């Protein structure tokens, strides 16, 4: 079974637009078609972003919808503990995504973050763990 770290921006987008590609990833996750790997800092970041008043108000996100998503991820994803020993990204928050993938033996990191997607050093680093960085569209192609 495919194991993937789904970046915060994709979980957030899945809640904001229930008809977009990120929502399709959520549906595949709900249907247990892949294993999502998560860590507490990523779960906290999802909660933080979705709780921001400008996000909640702009997209009319209900508290219960945020809670449902967080519970879904927390209960069904494979949770790994981080030690903070990865330091390769320009944006230090992205190190959490990389370390989560490594500790969870993920096959993929699914992200829209250009800093991560296009950084050759990160790709080379992850290749030693057989982890690929992949776009939302390419990840969805794996289910065709």
ChimeraX attribute file (.defattr): number of C-alpha atoms within 10 A of each C-alpha:
attribute: neighborCount
match mode: 1-to-1
recipient: residues
	/A:1	8
	/A:2	12
	/A:3	20
	/A:4	27
	/A:5	27
	/A:6	25
	/A:7	21
	/A:8	22
	/A:9	16
	/A:10	21
	/A:11	21
	/A:12	20
	/A:13	17
	/A:14	20
	/A:15	19
	/A:16	19
	/A:17	12
	/A:18	13
	/A:19	11
	/A:20	12
	/A:21	17
	/A:22	25
	/A:23	19
	/A:24	16
	/A:25	23
	/A:26	22
	/A:27	14
	/A:28	15
	/A:29	17
	/A:30	14
	/A:31	9
	/A:32	13
	/A:33	14
	/A:34	16
	/A:35	20
	/A:36	24
	/A:37	28
	/A:38	26
	/A:39	22
	/A:40	15
	/A:41	15
	/A:42	20
	/A:43	18
	/A:44	12
	/A:45	16
	/A:46	20
	/A:47	17
	/A:48	10
	/A:49	15
	/A:50	24
	/A:51	16
	/A:52	10
	/A:53	12
	/A:54	11
	/A:55	14
	/A:56	16
	/A:57	11
	/A:58	9
	/A:59	13
	/A:60	11
	/A:61	16
	/A:62	12
	/A:63	11
	/A:64	9
	/A:65	12
	/A:66	18
	/A:67	13
	/A:68	11
	/A:69	18
	/A:70	16
	/A:71	13
	/A:72	14
	/A:73	20
	/A:74	17
	/A:75	10
	/A:76	15
	/A:77	20
	/A:78	16
	/A:79	18
	/A:80	17
	/A:81	13
	/A:82	16
	/A:83	10
	/A:84	10
	/A:85	9
	/A:86	16
	/A:87	14
	/A:88	14
	/A:89	17
	/A:90	12
	/A:91	11
	/A:92	11
	/A:93	13
	/A:94	19
	/A:95	19
	/A:96	24
	/A:97	25
	/A:98	24
	/A:99	22
	/A:100	28
	/A:101	27
	/A:102	23
	/A:103	17
	/A:104	21
	/A:105	17
	/A:106	21
	/A:107	22
	/A:108	23
	/A:109	28
	/A:110	27
	/A:111	23
	/A:112	17
	/A:113	14
	/A:114	9
	/A:115	14
	/A:116	23
	/A:117	17
	/A:118	11
	/A:119	13
	/A:120	11
	/A:121	12
	/A:122	19
	/A:123	16
	/A:124	13
	/A:125	13
	/A:126	20
	/A:127	12
	/A:128	9
	/A:129	14
	/A:130	14
	/A:131	21
	/A:132	19
	/A:133	24
	/A:134	19
	/A:135	17
	/A:136	18
	/A:137	13
	/A:138	11
	/A:139	18
	/A:140	16
	/A:141	9
	/A:142	8
	/A:143	11
	/A:144	5
